[in-house]
């Protein structure tokens, strides 16, 4: 196991070249449970990865605890000076100082990372009182993104419920750039099945799925309510176009739509468009009309970025209590695979290998992930910097033992003026023959989890340099050529031309 690989910094841009196809059927791949030796005492709550201390190794937050990565060998729980980071949440550099801050969506609290201004790890709670935050007492997810393209991160907070009588609105908060936030929208009662209350949100995840330069938000709603795809008009104003674009769920039958817990964006067919996996919890009773968990294909600009159903987890693949999904190329063969948790006893999380052509094969036991406990926790990161994705789930850390496939990793960095320093919402693409591999920097996936913000591309047997095209928030594009494989590259914002709207 290699703990470190060479790092390059790339800022040049030029033409994009096509190179040979990377994809191949992967050889045997397993995960090894290293919890006892690497991170003993890890909790089972939602997980959020980031390098909070900027030492080049990704750290982890779970259940209010910050775990510092000690050079890829193991983790130590950090005793913080100042505020403890309570609850479940997500990382984002809201003040563009180069240090990851923390937002607790379960507690509706923001913590500023004091970074190099303090000799020890210190976080300070930042008041959100000026935002007149609605009473969202049970938040299960949120997402950072620059909604209005002003260079700093805004926030979408999901509102869930306190069963059976209290329901809480979703809320958007604008970053004013001066350590304050303002509420720009609060959800009105808009339910379909049970009128008179807001739709109960679970997971929240953002992406510029239509590649128009602004960030859109997908909200997974529970209680057989339609999911929301909030399309951004470019100024931070959103309209729900989930039904129009085919991602709200199916309205037919006595039990319409689904109990969606979490969803995940990712280019599942390597055509350069971000597709969507919708993670539906589905009971076995009723008339069979509740939505299954499903794979939805983005049809691209020719079809106004509508989505079509490609596959469902039904038949032998159905489990009642599917919950939080996460996408990542665990076998480095070039396409995104699916790990999907469950939360009822008798159901078990599963790993599905992407075999291309929208075929996903259950590899749970073959990969060493059989019989895991019920959990909402699922997030990928390369914690040991050896080029393959490791997994945290069910209160355990699994090291990826790897194979011979090649890879490249990218750290995208904004300028803190036009683009947030942590580049949330930026997309990178690698053209490989007739395929285009796509990854995005995201802050929130599944139900309340967060992957490593370092972009990871598996390249299969491809050994030569690759060329990148980066789409930054706001629509600027940047081309970087001759990127060496099997390395991490840091790429600062240096746009070449605006993208077509």
C-alpha positions as CSV (number, residue, x, y, z in Angstrom):
1,X,0.0,0.0,0.0
2,X,1.5,3.3,-1.1
3,X,0.7,6.3,1.1
4,X,1.7,9.0,-1.3
5,X,2.1,9.6,-5.0
6,X,3.8,12.4,-7.0
7,X,1.7,15.6,-7.2
8,X,1.8,18.1,-10.1
9,X,0.2,21.6,-10.4
10,X,-1.3,22.3,-13.8
11,X,-2.6,25.6,-15.1
12,X,-2.1,25.5,-18.8
13,X,-4.9,25.0,-21.3
14,X,-5.0,24.1,-24.9
15,X,-6.8,21.7,-27.3
16,X,-8.5,18.5,-26.1
17,X,-7.2,15.3,-27.7
18,X,-8.9,11.9,-27.9
19,X,-7.0,9.0,-26.5
20,X,-7.7,5.3,-26.4
21,X,-10.6,3.8,-24.5
22,X,-9.7,3.0,-20.9
23,X,-12.5,0.7,-19.9
24,X,-12.0,-3.0,-19.3
25,X,-13.6,-5.7,-17.1
26,X,-11.8,-5.4,-13.8
27,X,-10.0,-8.2,-12.1
28,X,-10.8,-9.5,-8.6
29,X,-11.3,-6.6,-6.2
30,X,-11.8,-6.7,-2.5
31,X,-12.2,-4.3,0.5
32,X,-10.4,-5.0,3.8
33,X,-12.0,-4.0,7.1
34,X,-9.3,-1.9,8.8
35,X,-11.5,-0.3,11.4
36,X,-9.9,-1.8,14.5
37,X,-6.3,-0.8,13.5
38,X,-7.0,2.4,11.6
39,X,-10.0,4.2,13.3
40,X,-11.2,2.3,16.4
41,X,-14.3,3.9,17.9
42,X,-15.7,5.2,14.6
43,X,-19.5,5.9,14.8
44,X,-22.2,4.9,12.4
45,X,-23.7,8.3,11.5
46,X,-23.5,10.1,8.2
47,X,-19.9,10.6,7.0
48,X,-18.3,13.7,5.5
49,X,-14.7,13.6,4.1
50,X,-12.4,16.6,3.5
51,X,-8.8,17.6,4.2
52,X,-9.7,20.0,7.0
53,X,-6.1,20.7,8.0
54,X,-4.6,20.9,4.4
55,X,-1.9,18.4,5.0
56,X,-2.7,16.4,1.9
57,X,-4.6,13.5,3.6
58,X,-8.3,13.5,3.7
59,X,-9.9,13.6,7.2
60,X,-13.4,12.4,8.3
61,X,-16.3,13.7,10.4
62,X,-18.8,11.3,11.8
63,X,-21.3,11.8,14.7
64,X,-19.8,15.1,15.9
65,X,-16.2,13.7,16.0
66,X,-13.4,14.9,13.7
67,X,-10.9,12.2,12.8
68,X,-7.5,13.4,11.6
69,X,-5.8,11.2,9.0
70,X,-2.2,10.5,10.2
71,X,-0.5,10.2,6.8
72,X,-2.7,7.4,5.5
73,X,-1.7,4.9,8.2
74,X,-4.5,5.6,10.7
75,X,-6.8,8.2,12.2
76,X,-6.8,9.9,15.5
77,X,-9.8,11.7,17.1
78,X,-9.1,15.4,17.3
79,X,-9.7,17.4,20.5
80,X,-10.8,20.7,19.2
81,X,-10.2,24.1,20.8
82,X,-13.3,26.1,20.6
83,X,-16.6,24.6,19.4
84,X,-17.2,20.9,18.9
85,X,-18.8,20.1,15.5
86,X,-22.1,18.6,16.6
87,X,-24.4,16.4,14.7
88,X,-24.2,15.4,11.1
89,X,-23.1,17.8,8.4
90,X,-21.0,18.8,5.4
91,X,-17.8,20.6,4.7
92,X,-17.4,23.8,2.5
93,X,-15.1,26.8,2.5
94,X,-17.8,29.4,2.9
95,X,-15.4,32.4,3.5
96,X,-12.9,31.5,0.8
97,X,-9.9,31.5,3.1
98,X,-8.7,28.1,1.9
99,X,-9.8,26.1,4.9
100,X,-12.8,23.8,5.0
101,X,-15.6,25.0,7.3
102,X,-18.4,22.8,8.7
103,X,-22.2,23.1,8.5
104,X,-24.3,20.9,10.7
105,X,-27.6,20.4,8.9
106,X,-29.0,18.4,11.8
107,X,-28.3,21.3,14.2
108,X,-28.5,24.2,11.7
109,X,-25.1,25.5,12.9
110,X,-22.1,26.8,11.0
111,X,-18.5,26.4,12.3
112,X,-15.6,28.4,10.9
113,X,-12.3,26.7,10.6
114,X,-9.7,29.0,12.0
115,X,-6.9,27.2,10.1
116,X,-3.4,28.6,10.2
117,X,-4.4,31.5,12.4
118,X,-4.5,29.1,15.3
119,X,-1.8,26.7,16.3
120,X,-4.2,23.9,17.2
121,X,-7.4,22.7,15.4
122,X,-10.0,25.3,16.2
123,X,-13.5,25.9,15.0
124,X,-15.7,28.9,15.9
125,X,-19.5,28.8,15.7
126,X,-20.8,31.5,13.4
127,X,-24.2,33.0,14.2
128,X,-27.0,32.4,11.6
129,X,-29.4,34.6,13.6
130,X,-29.5,37.3,10.9
131,X,-30.8,34.7,8.5
132,X,-34.1,34.3,10.4
133,X,-33.8,30.6,9.9
134,X,-37.1,28.7,9.8
135,X,-37.7,26.1,12.5
136,X,-36.2,23.1,10.6
137,X,-35.8,20.9,13.7
138,X,-35.1,17.7,11.8
139,X,-32.8,18.3,8.9
140,X,-31.5,15.1,7.2
141,X,-29.4,16.7,4.4
142,X,-28.0,19.9,2.9
143,X,-25.8,21.0,0.1
144,X,-23.2,23.7,-0.4
145,X,-23.1,25.4,-3.9
146,X,-22.7,28.8,-5.4
147,X,-26.3,29.5,-6.3
148,X,-25.8,33.0,-7.8
149,X,-22.3,32.7,-9.2
150,X,-20.8,35.4,-7.1
151,X,-17.8,33.4,-6.0
152,X,-18.9,32.2,-2.6
153,X,-20.9,29.2,-1.4
154,X,-24.6,29.3,-0.6
155,X,-26.6,26.7,1.2
156,X,-29.7,24.5,0.5
157,X,-31.0,23.1,3.8
158,X,-33.6,20.3,3.6
159,X,-36.5,20.1,6.0
160,X,-37.8,16.7,7.1
161,X,-40.5,16.0,9.7
162,X,-41.2,15.0,13.3
163,X,-43.7,12.2,12.8
164,X,-46.6,12.3,12.7
165,X,-47.6,16.0,12.9
166,X,-44.7,18.4,12.3
167,X,-43.2,19.1,8.9
168,X,-40.4,21.5,8.1
169,X,-39.7,23.6,5.0
170,X,-36.6,23.5,2.8
171,X,-34.7,26.7,2.9
172,X,-32.1,28.4,0.7
173,X,-29.5,30.8,2.3
174,X,-27.5,33.3,0.4
175,X,-23.9,33.9,1.5
176,X,-23.6,37.7,1.8
177,X,-19.8,37.5,1.7
178,X,-19.4,39.2,5.1
179,X,-19.9,36.2,7.5
180,X,-23.7,36.6,7.3
181,X,-26.3,34.7,5.4
182,X,-29.8,35.7,4.2
183,X,-32.8,33.4,3.6
184,X,-33.8,33.7,0.0
185,X,-36.6,31.1,-0.1
186,X,-38.6,29.0,2.3
187,X,-40.7,26.2,1.0
188,X,-44.5,26.6,1.1
189,X,-47.0,23.7,1.7
190,X,-46.7,21.9,-1.7
191,X,-47.4,18.2,-1.1
192,X,-49.3,16.2,-3.6
193,X,-50.4,13.1,-1.6
194,X,-51.1,14.7,1.8
195,X,-51.9,18.4,1.1
196,X,-51.2,21.2,3.5
197,X,-47.6,20.7,4.4
198,X,-44.1,20.9,2.9
199,X,-42.7,17.9,1.2
200,X,-40.5,16.0,3.7
201,X,-36.9,16.2,2.4
202,X,-34.2,13.6,3.1
203,X,-31.0,13.8,1.0
204,X,-30.0,17.0,-0.9
205,X,-27.5,16.9,-3.7
206,X,-26.5,19.6,-6.3
207,X,-25.1,19.5,-9.8
208,X,-25.1,21.6,-13.0
209,X,-26.9,18.7,-14.8
210,X,-27.8,20.8,-17.8
211,X,-24.3,22.4,-18.2
212,X,-25.5,25.9,-18.4
213,X,-23.0,27.3,-15.9
214,X,-25.3,27.4,-12.8
215,X,-25.9,24.9,-10.0
216,X,-29.2,23.0,-9.7
217,X,-30.5,21.1,-6.7
218,X,-32.1,17.6,-6.4
219,X,-34.1,16.9,-3.3
220,X,-35.1,13.4,-2.3
221,X,-38.5,13.5,-0.6
222,X,-40.1,10.9,1.6
223,X,-43.8,9.9,2.3
224,X,-44.7,9.0,-1.3
225,X,-44.2,12.7,-2.4
226,X,-42.6,13.8,-5.7
227,X,-38.9,14.6,-5.6
228,X,-37.8,18.1,-6.6
229,X,-35.3,19.1,-9.3
230,X,-34.8,22.8,-8.6
231,X,-33.4,24.3,-11.8
232,X,-31.4,27.5,-11.4
233,X,-32.1,30.5,-13.7
234,X,-28.6,31.7,-13.2
235,X,-29.3,34.3,-10.5
236,X,-30.0,31.9,-7.7
237,X,-33.7,31.6,-8.3
238,X,-35.0,28.1,-8.6
239,X,-38.1,26.5,-10.1
240,X,-39.1,22.8,-9.6
241,X,-38.9,21.0,-12.9
242,X,-38.8,17.5,-11.6
243,X,-42.0,16.4,-13.2
244,X,-41.2,18.0,-16.6
245,X,-37.8,16.5,-16.8
246,X,-38.8,13.0,-15.6
247,X,-37.2,12.8,-12.1
248,X,-40.1,13.5,-9.8
249,X,-41.2,9.9,-9.6
250,X,-44.1,8.0,-11.1
251,X,-47.6,9.4,-10.2
252,X,-49.6,6.3,-11.1
253,X,-51.3,3.8,-8.8
254,X,-52.7,3.9,-5.2
255,X,-49.2,4.5,-3.9
256,X,-47.6,7.0,-6.2
257,X,-44.1,8.3,-6.3
258,X,-41.6,6.8,-3.7
259,X,-40.1,7.0,-0.3
260,X,-36.9,8.5,-1.5
261,X,-34.1,8.6,1.1
262,X,-31.1,9.7,-0.9
263,X,-30.0,10.2,-4.5
264,X,-26.6,10.6,-6.3
265,X,-25.5,12.4,-9.4
266,X,-22.9,10.7,-11.7
267,X,-22.2,10.0,-15.4
268,X,-23.1,6.3,-15.4
269,X,-22.7,5.7,-19.1
270,X,-19.7,7.9,-19.9
271,X,-21.4,10.1,-22.4
272,X,-20.4,13.4,-20.7
273,X,-23.8,14.0,-19.1
274,X,-24.6,13.7,-15.4
275,X,-27.2,11.0,-14.8
276,X,-29.1,10.4,-11.6
277,X,-29.6,7.4,-9.3
278,X,-32.7,7.8,-7.1
279,X,-32.6,5.8,-3.9
280,X,-36.1,4.7,-3.1
281,X,-37.1,2.8,0.1
282,X,-40.0,0.6,-1.1
283,X,-42.5,-1.4,0.9
284,X,-43.6,-4.7,-0.4
285,X,-47.3,-4.2,0.4
286,X,-49.9,-2.3,-1.6
287,X,-50.7,-2.5,-5.3
288,X,-47.0,-2.5,-6.4
289,X,-47.1,1.1,-7.6
290,X,-44.5,2.5,-5.2
291,X,-41.3,3.5,-7.0
292,X,-38.3,1.1,-7.0
293,X,-34.8,2.6,-6.7
294,X,-33.9,3.6,-10.2
295,X,-31.2,4.6,-12.7
296,X,-32.2,7.7,-14.8
297,X,-30.2,8.7,-17.9
298,X,-29.7,12.3,-18.8
299,X,-30.6,12.6,-22.5
300,X,-28.5,15.7,-23.0
301,X,-29.2,19.0,-24.8
302,X,-30.9,17.5,-27.8
303,X,-33.7,16.4,-25.4
304,X,-33.5,19.5,-23.1
305,X,-31.7,17.4,-20.5
306,X,-34.8,15.3,-19.8
307,X,-34.2,11.9,-18.1
308,X,-35.3,8.4,-19.1
309,X,-35.6,5.3,-17.0
310,X,-32.8,2.8,-17.8
311,X,-32.9,0.3,-15.0
312,X,-34.6,-0.5,-11.6
313,X,-33.6,-2.5,-8.6
314,X,-36.5,-4.9,-8.7
315,X,-36.9,-8.7,-8.7
316,X,-34.0,-10.3,-6.8
317,X,-32.3,-6.9,-6.5
318,X,-35.2,-5.4,-4.5
319,X,-34.8,-4.9,-0.8
320,X,-37.4,-3.0,1.2
321,X,-35.2,-0.6,3.1
322,X,-32.7,0.7,0.6
323,X,-31.6,4.1,1.9
324,X,-28.5,6.1,1.0
325,X,-26.5,5.6,-2.3
326,X,-23.0,6.6,-3.2
327,X,-21.3,6.4,-6.6
328,X,-17.6,5.8,-7.2
329,X,-15.3,3.9,-9.5
330,X,-14.1,1.4,-6.9
331,X,-12.3,-0.9,-9.4
332,X,-10.6,1.8,-11.5
333,X,-12.1,0.5,-14.8
334,X,-13.4,3.9,-15.9
335,X,-17.1,3.8,-14.9
336,X,-19.0,4.6,-11.8
337,X,-20.2,1.8,-9.5
338,X,-23.0,2.0,-6.9
339,X,-22.9,1.2,-3.2
340,X,-26.4,1.3,-1.6
341,X,-27.2,1.0,2.1
342,X,-30.2,-0.5,3.9
343,X,-31.8,0.3,7.3
344,X,-34.0,-2.6,8.2
345,X,-32.8,-5.8,9.9
346,X,-32.7,-8.7,7.4
347,X,-31.7,-6.3,4.5
348,X,-28.0,-5.7,3.8
349,X,-26.1,-2.9,2.0
350,X,-25.0,-3.9,-1.5
351,X,-22.2,-3.0,-4.0
352,X,-23.2,-3.0,-7.6
353,X,-20.4,-3.1,-10.2
354,X,-21.1,-1.0,-13.4
355,X,-20.5,-3.4,-16.3
356,X,-21.5,-0.8,-19.0
357,X,-24.7,-0.5,-21.0
358,X,-26.7,0.1,-17.8
359,X,-25.9,-3.3,-16.5
360,X,-25.0,-3.4,-12.8
361,X,-23.8,-6.7,-11.1
362,X,-24.1,-7.4,-7.4
363,X,-20.5,-7.8,-6.2
364,X,-21.1,-7.3,-2.5
365,X,-19.7,-10.6,-1.2
366,X,-17.0,-10.9,-3.8
367,X,-15.7,-7.5,-2.8
368,X,-15.7,-8.3,1.0
369,X,-18.7,-6.2,2.0
370,X,-21.2,-8.9,2.8
371,X,-23.5,-8.9,5.9
372,X,-22.9,-5.2,6.8
373,X,-25.2,-3.7,9.4
374,X,-28.1,-1.3,8.6
375,X,-26.8,2.2,8.1
376,X,-27.3,5.6,6.4
377,X,-23.5,6.0,6.3
378,X,-21.8,5.7,2.9
379,X,-19.0,7.8,1.4
380,X,-15.9,7.2,-0.8
381,X,-12.4,8.6,-0.3
382,X,-8.8,7.6,-1.1
383,X,-7.7,8.0,2.5
384,X,-4.3,6.4,1.9
385,X,-3.5,8.2,-1.3
386,X,-2.7,5.0,-3.3
387,X,-5.1,5.8,-6.2
388,X,-8.2,3.7,-5.4
389,X,-11.3,4.6,-3.5
390,X,-11.8,3.4,0.1
391,X,-15.2,3.3,1.8
392,X,-16.7,4.2,5.1
393,X,-20.0,2.6,5.9
394,X,-21.8,0.9,8.8
395,X,-19.4,2.3,11.3
396,X,-16.5,0.7,9.5
397,X,-13.6,1.8,7.4
398,X,-12.7,-0.4,4.4
399,X,-9.4,-0.1,2.6
400,X,-9.5,-0.9,-1.1
401,X,-6.8,-3.5,-1.8
402,X,-6.6,-2.4,-5.4
403,X,-5.7,-3.9,-8.7
404,X,-3.5,-3.1,-11.7
405,X,-5.7,-0.5,-13.2
406,X,-4.5,3.1,-13.6
407,X,-6.0,6.3,-12.4
408,X,-5.7,10.1,-12.1
409,X,-6.9,12.4,-9.3
410,X,-7.6,16.1,-9.6
411,X,-7.8,18.8,-6.9
412,X,-9.6,21.8,-8.5
413,X,-9.0,25.2,-6.8
414,X,-11.0,28.3,-7.3
415,X,-9.7,31.9,-7.1
416,X,-12.0,32.9,-4.2
417,X,-13.5,35.7,-6.3
418,X,-15.2,34.2,-9.4
419,X,-15.1,30.6,-8.1
420,X,-15.2,29.4,-4.5
421,X,-11.8,28.2,-3.3
422,X,-12.9,24.6,-3.0
423,X,-14.5,24.7,-6.5
424,X,-17.8,23.1,-5.5
425,X,-19.9,22.5,-8.6
426,X,-16.9,22.3,-11.0
427,X,-16.9,19.4,-13.5
428,X,-13.9,17.7,-15.2
429,X,-14.1,15.5,-18.3
430,X,-11.6,13.1,-19.9
431,X,-12.3,12.0,-23.5
432,X,-11.3,8.4,-24.0
433,X,-12.1,7.2,-27.5
434,X,-15.9,7.2,-27.9
435,X,-16.4,7.8,-24.2
436,X,-16.2,10.9,-22.0
437,X,-15.6,10.3,-18.3
438,X,-17.1,13.0,-16.0
439,X,-16.7,13.8,-12.4
440,X,-17.9,16.8,-10.3
441,X,-16.9,18.5,-7.1
442,X,-19.9,18.1,-4.8
443,X,-20.7,18.9,-1.2
444,X,-23.5,16.5,-0.2
445,X,-24.6,13.2,-1.7
446,X,-27.0,10.4,-0.8
447,X,-28.7,11.2,2.5
448,X,-26.4,13.7,4.2
449,X,-23.0,12.1,3.3
450,X,-20.1,13.7,1.6
451,X,-17.4,12.1,-0.6
452,X,-13.8,13.3,-0.8
453,X,-13.8,16.5,-2.9
454,X,-10.7,15.3,-4.8
455,X,-11.9,14.0,-8.2
456,X,-11.0,10.4,-8.9
457,X,-10.9,8.8,-12.4
458,X,-10.2,5.2,-13.0
459,X,-8.5,4.6,-16.3
460,X,-8.3,0.8,-16.7
461,X,-5.3,-0.2,-18.7
462,X,-4.6,3.2,-20.1
463,X,-1.1,4.4,-19.4
464,X,-0.5,7.5,-21.5
465,X,-1.2,11.1,-20.5
466,X,-4.8,12.3,-20.7
467,X,-6.4,15.7,-21.5
468,X,-9.0,17.4,-19.4
469,X,-11.8,19.8,-20.0
470,X,-13.1,21.6,-16.9
471,X,-16.4,23.4,-16.7
472,X,-16.4,25.9,-13.9
473,X,-19.4,27.4,-12.1
474,X,-20.5,30.4,-14.2
475,X,-19.8,28.6,-17.5
476,X,-16.1,29.2,-18.1
477,X,-14.2,26.3,-19.6
478,X,-10.5,25.4,-19.2
479,X,-8.5,22.8,-21.1
480,X,-5.4,21.1,-19.7
481,X,-3.3,18.7,-21.8
482,X,-0.8,16.0,-21.1
483,X,-1.9,15.0,-17.6
484,X,0.2,12.1,-16.3
485,X,-1.6,9.1,-14.9
486,X,-1.2,7.6,-11.5
487,X,-0.8,11.0,-9.9
488,X,-2.7,13.7,-8.1
489,X,-2.8,17.0,-10.0
490,X,-3.8,20.4,-8.5
491,X,-5.5,22.6,-11.1
492,X,-6.1,26.3,-10.3
493,X,-8.9,28.2,-12.0
494,X,-7.5,29.7,-15.3
495,X,-10.4,29.8,-17.8
496,X,-9.8,29.9,-21.5
497,X,-13.2,30.6,-23.0
498,X,-16.9,30.8,-22.0
499,X,-19.0,27.7,-22.6
500,X,-22.0,27.7,-24.9
501,X,-25.2,28.4,-23.0
